[in-house]
Amino acid sequence: HTSPAMAPPMARLRTRLAPGIGVLAALAVCCLGCLGCFGPSGGNTAPEDIKGSEDIMSQKAHGTCPRAPQRPLRWDADWDTADNICCFNRHYAEYSGSWLTTSFPAAMADAEGSQITFYDSVTGKPLFIAPKGRSMADFERESRSHGWPSFRDEEVVKANVRVLPDGETVSIDGTHLGHNLPDAKGNRYCINLVSVAGTNSDTTQ
């Protein structure tokens, strides 16, 4: 266990961030090794066409985002947590397993045999489409195992997602999504549900 200030980029676990609490007030931090996440940097292993640079996360009108997250968010995702995680944060995460307290598990059950598109909570752009190359049950099982929705390379909407050199995974507009934490199966994008609970921008004003 270590603190965010002491840990190198790949050793910074996505710390639990309670609704309404600022990023710097997050309490618990563990090394990625505690979850068996040893391996190459997620920034190095990401596909070349989604590798991005730090300038994506430059300061904008609302933190690193062009504006605040949409209201309301899908699946009853907490708006205050989304605002903190998406726009004012680079290293921390919603509580592990917190997505299980939303209506998202029910949405997965309803979508069995089909796919769910996950939209940027700020811009409404599509970021992930899952499951691909596996069943919804497999997607849910892996997400439950790791504590956060977990996506694979084929489920990434490459036009709208970027992975920075330290593995931080973001949208092209500066929304913090999570981190790429490669495992034995390949790249695994460990993503905050509050970051991908938006509504299709084609249907919003």
N, C-alpha and C positions, 0 to 999 in steps of 0.2 A: 504493500500500500504506500502511496506517496501523494504529495500535493500537486495540483495543476502547475504551480510555479516551478516545481523541481523536475517534473516529468518531461522527457523528450516527447515530440509530437505523437509518435505511435504508441506511447505509454500513457496517454491521457484518455482515461475512460470517459464515456459520455456520462457525466455526473447527473445524479437525480436532481431535478429542479421542480419544486412544488409550485402549484398555481399561485401567481401573484408575487413570488419571491424573486428578487433580482438575481442575475447570473452570479454576481460576486458573493452572494449569500448562500450559495449551494454548499452543502455540508459534507457529503461523502464522495470520496474518490478512490478508485482501485486501479491497479495496473491492468493493462489488457491481458497480461499473462495470467491473471486470476481467472479469466474466462477461456483460457486456452487459445488466445489470439496471437500467439507468437507467429512470426513469419515476415515476409517482405513488406515494405511500406505499401499501403493501399494506393498511394500516389504513383508509385512505380509500376504497379501491376495493372492499373486501370487501362482500358483500351485507349490507344493513342488519340482517337477522335473525340474522346470526352475529357482529356486532360486539360485543365485550365490553369490560370494564373491568379495571383493574389489581387490583381486590380479589379476582379469581379466583385470582391467584397469591400470595395471602397465605400466611404460614407456617402449616403444619399439623403433623400428627403426624410426618411424614417429609419434611422440606423443604417444598416447595410441594404435596406429594402427601399423601393421607390415610394411605397406607401404602407399603411397598416394592413394587417390581414383582413380578409373578407369577414363579414358578419351576415348570418351565422355560419359556422363551419359545419361540415358534414360529420355525421356520426356523433354529434354532441361533444365534439372535441372542445377543450377549454380554450376560450379566446385569449385570456391573459397569459396563459402558458405559451400559446402559439406566438403571441406578440414578442415575448421575451426570447423564446428559442429561435424564431425565424429571423429576427431583425436586430437583436442586441446581444448576440452570443456567437461564439466561435467553437467552444469546446464542450458545452454542457448539454444535457438532454432531459427530456421528461422522465418521470420515474419509470424504472424498469417494470414492465407489465401494466402500466397505467392504461394502455390501449384496451386492455381487457375489461375495464370499467365503462367503456363507451359502448355505443351500439354497433361498433365495427364487427365484433364476432358474429352478431346476428346477420349483418350484411354479407359476410363471407358465406354463412350457411345458405342464405337466399341465393347467392351467386354460384353455388356448387354446379360445376359443369360448364361455367362460362368464365368471364374475366371481369376484373374491376380496374377502371382507370383512376389513377391517383393524380390529383391536380394540385399545383402550387397553391398554398393557402393564401398567398399574397396576390399573385397575378392570375391564377386560374389556368395556367398553362399545364398541359399533361406532362407528367414526369416519369411515371412508372405505369406499366400495364401488367397485371399478374392475375393468375399464374400463366407462365409460358414454359413449355417443356416439362411440366409437372402438374400435379393435381392441386386443387384448392386445399385439400387436406394436407398435402405435403408442404405447401406454403404456410399454412397455419401452424403446422407442427414445428417447422424451423423457427418461425417468429416467436412462438411460445417458448421454445428452448433458449433463445438468445435474449428475450425480454423486449425486443422491438421488432416491428415489421422488417423483414429481411428479404431483400431482392437480389436477383442474379443478373448477370450481364444482359441476357436476352430480354429481360423485363424493363430495362432502362430505355426511356425515350431520349435518344442520344442528342437530338436537336436542342433539348432544354436542360440537360444535366451536365455538370462539370465536376471533376475530381481534382482537388488542389494537390500540390506536391506532398503534403503531410497526410493525405488520405481524406481530408475534410471533403464532404460531398455537398454541393450547393446547386442552386438553380442558376441559370444564366443571368438572372436579374438580381442576384445577391441574397436569396433566401437560404439560410442555413438549413440543411436537411438532415445531416448525420455524418457518418464516416464509412469509408470502405474498409472493412476488416477482413482481409482474405483468409480463407481457411483451406483445408485440403481439397475442397471441391472447386475452388477458384475465388473470384471476387464476390464478396458478400456486402451489400450496401445496407448497413444497419441504420434505419431511418425513423425519425420521430413521426408518429402519426399526426401530431398537430401541425407538422410542416407540409403534409400532403393531403390535407382534409378540405381543400378548396373546392369550388364549383367551376365547371368548365367556363372559361372566359368568353366563349362564344355565346353563352346564355346570360352573361352578366353585363351590366352597364359599365 
